[in-house]
Amino acid sequence: MTRVGIIGLGTMGRQHMDAYRQMPDVEVAAVYDHHLDRAQGFAQEYGVRVAGTLSDLFHLCDVVDICTPTYRHAEYALPAIEAGKAVVCEKPLARTLEECERIVNAVKQHKTLFMPAHVLRFFPEYRTAHQLVKSGAVGTVAAVRMRRGGDFPRTKSDWYADFTKSGGVILDLIIHDFDWMLWTLGAVERVYAKALTFRQLEHLDYTLVTLKFKNGAVGHIEGTWCDPGGFKVNFEVCGDSGMIEYDSTRQVALQIATRADGGVGGGVQIPESPAVQNPYYLELRHFIDCVQTGQTPEITVEDGYNAVRLALAAIESAQTGKVVSL
């Protein structure tokens, strides 16, 4: 039985708790939140133990799962790593590059099993699109366009509205798309971004980021916290042999159209949900499997670092109005 301790009991803590409850070989041994009343309410609801201190939590578990707001990730990840625990940490890896570097160095020093929780890789449409690109289904990729967003996220502390804590729409929201593009297309050469983030608009944020990849492809990422009509995502991957298109608002969301010999179009539709399991379950099941077998997680601490590095470069571009080279 693998024993898990969850730190941070808000929306993501609940999402992770629900996933672990579906795993017969996993026990959530204890939970911790610096808001004691929230921890006690969570523990009563789920029938789990509250750890009074981090040391108590570490004593009770094999795996530490960090689901706190971004600006507290390093605060909890570093002692968990030093305590010799396997650690899965919600995205983004940390709020600053310096904090990310400290986490990377600690993982290397202590030889810790560590995974940044970039769950988008486990969403079936995004995972399938990645596999199609890697298999050459659309040929050489020329351009990728991704969009993600909905209304401004609200919490009791309203920490998303504090840029110093959340990093705004660029670091918190489209970090998903940065990670997917890096995973699928490789390294980025330069970035240019525009954003509402620094215009001091209350509970509104929007960005449009353009990326130039080292392989020559161009990427466009649009992120919004301005849409009260509900959360939506879509993307297009265009290559010299065809295009992959995904739109979460369509009944058949993911489609691929390929060019046959002689330029005649041909296509096959892929069902909206190739996998029936929850992506958060798949992500955490993968990490637990790695803990139990000693294998390396497919998302590395360096992947988490690289996604934050790219997001912070986009933030710098949005602030300065200049292209930022990586």
C-alpha positions as CSV (number, residue, x, y, z in Angstrom):
1,M,0.0,0.0,0.0
2,T,1.4,3.4,-1.0
3,R,0.7,6.1,1.5
4,V,0.0,9.6,0.2
5,G,0.0,12.9,2.1
6,I,-1.8,15.8,0.4
7,I,-0.8,19.4,1.1
8,G,-3.3,22.1,0.0
9,L,-7.0,21.2,0.2
10,G,-8.7,23.5,-2.2
11,T,-10.0,22.6,-5.7
12,M,-6.9,20.7,-6.8
13,G,-6.6,18.9,-3.5
14,R,-10.1,17.6,-3.9
15,Q,-9.5,16.6,-7.5
16,H,-6.4,14.6,-6.4
17,M,-8.2,13.1,-3.4
18,D,-11.0,11.8,-5.6
19,A,-8.4,10.2,-7.9
20,Y,-6.6,8.4,-5.1
21,R,-9.8,7.0,-3.8
22,Q,-10.2,5.1,-7.0
23,M,-6.8,3.3,-6.4
24,P,-7.1,0.2,-4.2
25,D,-3.3,0.2,-3.7
26,V,-3.2,3.8,-2.4
27,E,-4.1,5.2,1.0
28,V,-4.3,8.9,1.7
29,A,-2.7,8.6,5.1
30,A,-2.9,12.3,6.1
31,V,-3.7,15.8,4.8
32,Y,-2.3,19.2,5.6
33,D,-3.4,22.8,5.1
34,H,-2.3,25.9,6.8
35,H,-6.0,26.8,7.2
36,L,-6.8,24.4,10.0
37,D,-10.5,24.8,9.6
38,R,-10.3,23.8,6.0
39,A,-8.2,20.8,6.8
40,Q,-10.6,19.6,9.5
41,G,-13.6,20.0,7.2
42,F,-11.8,18.1,4.5
43,A,-10.7,15.3,6.8
44,Q,-14.3,14.9,8.2
45,E,-15.7,14.8,4.7
46,Y,-13.3,12.2,3.4
47,G,-12.5,10.3,6.6
48,V,-8.8,11.0,6.6
49,R,-6.3,12.2,9.2
50,V,-5.1,15.8,9.6
51,A,-1.4,16.2,10.1
52,G,-0.7,19.0,12.6
53,T,2.8,19.8,11.1
54,L,4.7,19.0,7.9
55,S,7.0,16.7,10.0
56,D,3.9,14.7,11.1
57,L,2.8,14.5,7.4
58,F,6.2,13.3,6.2
59,H,6.3,10.6,9.0
60,L,2.9,9.2,7.9
61,C,3.4,9.0,4.1
62,D,5.6,7.8,1.3
63,V,4.4,10.3,-1.3
64,V,3.8,14.0,-0.9
65,D,1.3,15.6,-3.2
66,I,1.4,19.4,-3.3
67,C,-1.8,21.2,-4.4
68,T,-1.2,24.6,-2.9
69,P,-1.3,27.9,-4.7
70,T,1.7,28.5,-7.0
71,Y,3.6,30.9,-4.7
72,R,3.8,28.2,-2.0
73,H,5.0,25.3,-4.1
74,A,8.7,25.7,-3.3
75,E,7.9,26.2,0.4
76,Y,6.5,22.7,0.6
77,A,8.4,20.9,-2.2
78,L,11.9,21.6,-0.8
79,P,11.3,20.1,2.7
80,A,9.5,17.1,1.2
81,I,12.4,16.4,-1.2
82,E,14.9,16.8,1.7
83,A,12.8,14.4,3.8
84,G,13.3,11.8,1.1
85,K,9.7,11.6,-0.1
86,A,8.5,11.0,-3.6
87,V,6.9,14.3,-4.7
88,V,4.2,15.2,-7.2
89,C,3.6,19.0,-7.4
90,E,0.9,20.8,-9.2
91,K,1.8,23.1,-12.1
92,P,3.5,25.5,-12.5
93,L,6.6,24.1,-10.8
94,A,7.1,27.4,-8.8
95,R,6.4,31.1,-9.0
96,T,10.0,32.2,-9.8
97,L,12.8,30.7,-11.9
98,E,15.1,30.9,-8.8
99,E,12.6,28.7,-6.9
100,C,12.4,26.3,-9.8
101,E,16.2,26.0,-9.8
102,R,16.3,25.2,-6.1
103,I,13.7,22.5,-6.7
104,V,15.7,21.1,-9.6
105,N,18.9,21.1,-7.7
106,A,17.3,19.5,-4.6
107,V,15.8,16.7,-6.8
108,K,19.2,16.0,-8.2
109,Q,21.0,16.2,-4.9
110,H,18.6,13.9,-3.1
111,K,17.8,11.6,-6.1
112,T,14.1,12.2,-5.5
113,L,11.3,10.8,-7.6
114,F,9.6,14.0,-8.6
115,M,6.9,14.9,-11.1
116,P,5.4,18.3,-12.0
117,A,1.6,17.7,-12.5
118,H,1.2,18.9,-16.1
119,V,-2.1,17.1,-16.5
120,L,-2.7,18.2,-20.1
121,R,-0.4,15.4,-21.3
122,F,-3.0,13.0,-19.9
123,F,-6.1,14.5,-21.6
124,P,-6.8,12.0,-24.4
125,E,-7.2,14.6,-27.2
126,Y,-3.9,16.3,-26.4
127,R,-2.1,13.0,-25.9
128,T,-3.5,11.7,-29.2
129,A,-2.5,14.9,-31.0
130,H,1.0,14.6,-29.6
131,Q,1.3,11.0,-30.8
132,L,0.0,11.9,-34.2
133,V,2.6,14.7,-34.6
134,K,5.4,12.4,-33.4
135,S,4.3,9.7,-35.8
136,G,4.5,12.1,-38.8
137,A,0.7,12.0,-39.4
138,V,0.7,15.6,-40.6
139,G,4.2,15.7,-41.9
140,T,6.5,18.6,-40.9
141,V,4.7,20.9,-38.6
142,A,4.7,24.5,-39.7
143,A,2.3,26.2,-37.3
144,V,0.4,25.4,-34.1
145,R,-2.4,27.5,-32.6
146,M,-3.8,26.9,-29.2
147,R,-6.5,28.7,-27.1
148,R,-7.6,28.2,-23.5
149,G,-9.8,30.0,-21.1
150,G,-12.9,31.1,-19.4
151,D,-13.9,33.5,-16.7
152,F,-11.5,34.8,-14.1
153,P,-10.9,32.2,-11.3
154,R,-12.1,33.2,-7.9
155,T,-11.0,32.0,-4.5
156,K,-11.7,33.1,-0.9
157,S,-8.2,34.8,-0.8
158,D,-8.4,36.0,-4.4
159,W,-4.8,35.0,-4.9
160,Y,-5.2,34.7,-8.7
161,A,-5.7,38.5,-8.8
162,D,-2.3,39.1,-7.2
163,F,0.2,38.8,-10.0
164,T,3.1,38.4,-7.6
165,K,1.4,35.2,-6.4
166,S,-0.2,33.7,-9.5
167,G,1.8,35.1,-12.4
168,G,-1.5,35.9,-14.1
169,V,-3.0,34.2,-17.1
170,I,0.4,33.5,-18.7
171,L,2.0,31.5,-15.8
172,D,-1.1,30.0,-14.3
173,L,-3.3,29.1,-17.3
174,I,-1.3,28.7,-20.6
175,I,1.5,27.0,-18.8
176,H,-0.4,23.9,-19.9
177,D,0.0,24.9,-23.6
178,F,3.6,25.9,-23.1
179,D,4.4,22.4,-21.7
180,W,2.4,20.7,-24.5
181,M,4.3,22.6,-27.2
182,L,7.7,22.0,-25.7
183,W,6.8,18.3,-25.3
184,T,5.6,18.0,-28.9
185,L,7.7,20.5,-30.9
186,G,10.9,20.9,-28.8
187,A,12.8,24.0,-27.8
188,V,11.7,27.6,-28.4
189,E,14.1,30.1,-29.9
190,R,12.2,33.4,-29.1
191,V,8.9,34.6,-27.8
192,Y,6.7,37.7,-28.2
193,A,3.6,38.4,-26.1
194,K,0.9,41.0,-25.5
195,A,-1.3,40.9,-22.4
196,L,-3.8,42.8,-20.3
197,T,-2.0,41.6,-17.1
198,F,-0.3,44.9,-16.3
199,R,-3.2,47.2,-17.2
200,Q,-4.7,46.9,-13.7
201,L,-8.1,45.7,-14.9
202,E,-10.0,44.1,-12.0
203,H,-10.6,40.4,-12.5
204,L,-9.8,40.4,-16.3
205,D,-6.7,39.0,-18.0
206,Y,-5.9,38.0,-21.5
207,T,-2.8,37.2,-23.5
208,L,-1.6,36.3,-27.0
209,V,1.8,34.8,-27.2
210,T,3.8,34.0,-30.4
211,L,6.6,31.5,-30.3
212,K,9.4,30.7,-32.8
213,F,10.6,27.1,-32.4
214,K,14.2,26.1,-33.2
215,N,12.8,23.6,-35.7
216,G,11.3,26.5,-37.6
217,A,7.6,26.0,-36.6
218,V,5.5,28.9,-35.3
219,G,3.2,28.7,-32.3
220,H,0.4,31.0,-31.2
221,I,-1.2,30.7,-27.8
222,E,-4.2,32.6,-26.7
223,G,-5.2,32.6,-23.0
224,T,-8.2,34.4,-21.5
225,W,-9.8,35.0,-18.1
226,C,-12.3,37.3,-19.8
227,D,-14.9,34.8,-21.0
228,P,-18.0,34.4,-18.7
229,G,-19.5,31.9,-21.2
230,G,-17.7,28.9,-19.7
231,F,-14.3,27.2,-20.0
232,K,-13.3,26.3,-23.6
233,V,-10.1,25.0,-25.3
234,N,-9.1,24.4,-28.9
235,F,-6.1,24.0,-31.1
236,E,-4.9,23.4,-34.6
237,V,-1.7,21.7,-35.7
238,C,-0.8,22.4,-39.3
239,G,1.8,20.4,-41.3
240,D,2.8,19.9,-44.9
241,S,0.7,16.7,-45.0
242,G,-2.4,17.7,-43.1
243,M,-3.9,19.3,-40.0
244,I,-5.1,18.1,-36.6
245,E,-8.0,20.2,-35.2
246,Y,-9.5,20.1,-31.7
247,D,-12.4,22.2,-30.4
248,S,-13.9,21.3,-27.0
249,T,-17.3,22.8,-28.0
250,R,-17.9,20.4,-30.8
251,Q,-19.7,17.1,-30.5
252,V,-16.8,15.3,-32.2
253,A,-13.9,17.3,-30.8
254,L,-10.7,15.9,-32.3
255,Q,-10.3,15.5,-36.0
256,I,-7.4,14.9,-38.4
257,A,-7.4,15.6,-42.1
258,T,-4.5,14.3,-44.2
259,R,-3.5,15.0,-47.7
260,A,-3.4,11.9,-49.9
261,D,-1.1,11.4,-52.9
262,G,-1.8,14.0,-55.5
263,G,-3.2,16.5,-53.0
264,V,-6.6,14.9,-52.6
265,G,-7.9,15.4,-49.1
266,G,-8.8,12.4,-46.9
267,G,-9.7,12.3,-43.2
268,V,-10.8,10.2,-40.3
269,Q,-12.6,11.4,-37.2
270,I,-11.3,10.5,-33.7
271,P,-13.9,10.1,-31.0
272,E,-14.2,12.9,-28.5
273,S,-13.1,10.7,-25.6
274,P,-10.6,8.0,-26.6
275,A,-10.1,7.3,-22.9
276,V,-12.9,7.0,-20.4
277,Q,-10.8,7.7,-17.3
278,N,-10.3,11.0,-15.7
279,P,-7.0,12.7,-16.8
280,Y,-6.2,13.5,-13.2
281,Y,-6.6,9.9,-12.3
282,L,-4.3,8.9,-15.2
283,E,-1.7,11.4,-14.3
284,L,-1.5,10.3,-10.6
285,R,-1.8,6.6,-11.5
286,H,1.3,7.1,-13.7
287,F,3.2,8.7,-10.8
288,I,2.1,6.0,-8.3
289,D,3.2,3.3,-10.7
290,C,6.6,5.0,-11.0
291,V,6.8,5.1,-7.2
292,Q,6.0,1.4,-6.9
293,T,8.3,0.3,-9.8
294,G,11.2,2.8,-9.5
295,Q,10.7,4.0,-13.0
296,T,11.2,7.7,-14.0
297,P,8.0,9.7,-14.5
298,E,7.4,10.8,-18.1
299,I,7.2,14.4,-16.9
300,T,10.5,15.4,-15.4
301,V,11.4,18.3,-13.0
302,E,13.4,19.8,-16.0
303,D,10.1,19.8,-18.0
304,G,8.5,21.8,-15.2
305,Y,11.5,24.2,-15.1
306,N,11.4,24.7,-18.9
307,A,7.7,25.5,-19.0
308,V,8.1,28.1,-16.3
309,R,11.1,29.5,-18.0
310,L,9.1,30.0,-21.2
311,A,6.1,31.5,-19.3
312,L,8.4,34.0,-17.6
313,A,10.0,34.9,-20.9
314,A,6.5,35.6,-22.3
315,I,5.7,37.7,-19.2
316,E,8.9,39.7,-19.8
317,S,7.9,40.3,-23.4
318,A,4.4,41.4,-22.4
319,Q,6.0,43.8,-19.8
320,T,8.7,45.3,-22.1
321,G,7.0,45.1,-25.5
322,K,10.1,43.4,-26.8
323,V,11.0,40.0,-28.3
324,V,12.7,37.8,-25.8
325,S,15.3,35.2,-26.9
326,L,15.8,32.0,-25.1
